[in-house]
Amino acid sequence: MRNVILKRILTLIFAFSIVFSCFGLAVSATTEESSDDISVEAVSKVEAFVTRMYEITLDRKPDASGLKYWCGQLNDKKITAAGVAYQFIFSKEFQNKIAKEKMTSKQYVTCHYKLFMDRNPEKAGLDFWVKQMGTNWNTKEKKNELFIGFSTSTEFKNICKSYGMLQGYYDPAHSTEQNTKVALFVERMYQVVLGRSSDPDGLVYWTEQLLKGNLNGAVIGDQFFFSKEFKNKKLSNKEFITRLYRAFMDREPDQAGLDYWMDIMKTGAPREAIFGGFINSKEFTNICKSYGITRGSLDLPSLDVYSQIAELNKIRASEGAKAVTTNNLMQQWADIRAREIAENFAHVRKDGSKYDKVGRNLKIPFGASAENIAAGKGGCLDTLEQVLNIWMGSEGHHKNMVSTKYNRAALGRYVAKDGTVYWALVLAHVD
C-alpha cells in the first residue's frame, strides 16, 4: 500500500453506559469477559496497556471495574489505543487534575511525551509545543491539536505495536462511534483483501480520508484491489472473485455465483469490470451503511458486453467449441454494424463494402470472420435470449455461432427511433 505521513488519529466507541464522575473514571455497567480465543499473553498485554494509561494520566492504579471495561473494549476491537488515550486525556478526572495541580502548559505537554512517547521531552520539542499551545492552551481546541500531534507520532505507533494494539485514528469533528466504525471498515479491508493486519500509517490515512469525505467505500475498495501489493500476489481468477465476495458480500461465493463470474472472465473481461459488478451490489451498500460510510460509485468498464459473450460461450461449450473472448475493438466493430444495418439491413454496407471492412478500418488483425444480423419490433427481439434462440434455429447462423474457426466475438445492439431493435454479432479469428 502507499506510504503516507499522518496528521490525524482516531478514537473509537464510547459506550453510553460510561459515566465520567467528577472524581474519576467509572463505568455504570459491566461488560462481558474477553472471548476464550484471546491468549493469556494478549490479555496481559492489554491489561498492561490500560494500566499504563491510568498510571501516567491519573497517577493511580486502575480500579477493577475500569480495568475490566477498557480491556473488554480493546479485546473486542470496539476501541483502539488512540481511542482509549483520548478518553483518559479528556476524562473529568484528568481535567480536574489539571485544575487541582495548577498544571502549566509545560507540565501538560510533558505528560503527553510520557504517554505517547514513553520519555521525557527534549528541550527543543518541549519549547516547540509550548509555543504552539500559547498562553490560552487550556482549551479543547488547543488540547485536541496537541493530542493529534502526539497520537500520530512514530513513538506512539511503536508503543502500540509493542502491546499488540491497533493504534487507530481520532478526528474530533466526528463522534467516537463514527471514528470507530470507519477505522474498523479500513481494518476489514486490510484483512479481507490483502490478508493481513493494517499498518498504522495506512490505517490512519484511509480512515482520515473516509471521515473527511474525500473518499468513499467504492474508491477504497478500488485502491485495495488494484494496489501494487494486491497485484503482486498474482492471484488466480478464482481467488480474485472469492476475495470480492468476502469484501463486498461478506460471504464465501456460492458455486453458481462463482461459475457465473468465471464464465464472464473467460470472455476476456478485465478485473475492473468484475470489480464493478460487486461494488454496486446491495450487499456492499448494506456493509457501507453498517460502518457509517458512503458506498459511492466508480466509472468502470461495463459488464454487459462480456456477459453477452459468456452466454454465447455456453452455447459453444454445449457443442464442443472453445470459448471466444472479446475486447473494446471487437465491441466497436459490432456496435458500428448494429447502427449500419438499421439503414441497410444486409451484410453489405451502404458504400458497397463488406461488413468486415469495419474491422479492417479499426485495424483488428483478423483472418476469417463471420456476421449474424437480426431485427425485430414489438418485443419479439428485445432480449439477448430471444436473438440467440432465433439464430440457433437457423442453420447458417447456428454454424457461425459454434464454429471453431473463431476466437473473438462481440455483439452490438441498436434501437432505432421507431422502436425496431437491431442486432449484429461479429466473429473473427484474431492472431
Secondary structure by P-SEA (a helix, b strand, c coil): cbbbbbcbbbbccccccccccccccccccccccccccccaaaaaaaaaaaaaaaaacccccccaaaaaaaaaaaaaccccaaaaaaaaaacaaaaaaaaaacccaaaaaaaaaaacccccccaaaaaaaaaaaccccccaaaaaaaaaaaaacaaaaaaaaaacccbbbbbccccaaaaaaaaaaaaaaaaccccccccaaaaaaaaaaaaaccccaaaaaaaaaacaaaaaacccaaaaaaaaaaacccccccaaaaaaaaaaaaacccaaaaaaaccccaaaaaaaaaacccccccccccaaaaaaaaaaaaaaaaacccbbbbcaaaaaaaaaaaaaaaaccccccccccccaaaaaaacccccccccccccccccccccaaaaaaaaaacaaaaaaaaccccccbbbbbbbcccbbbbbbbbbbbcc
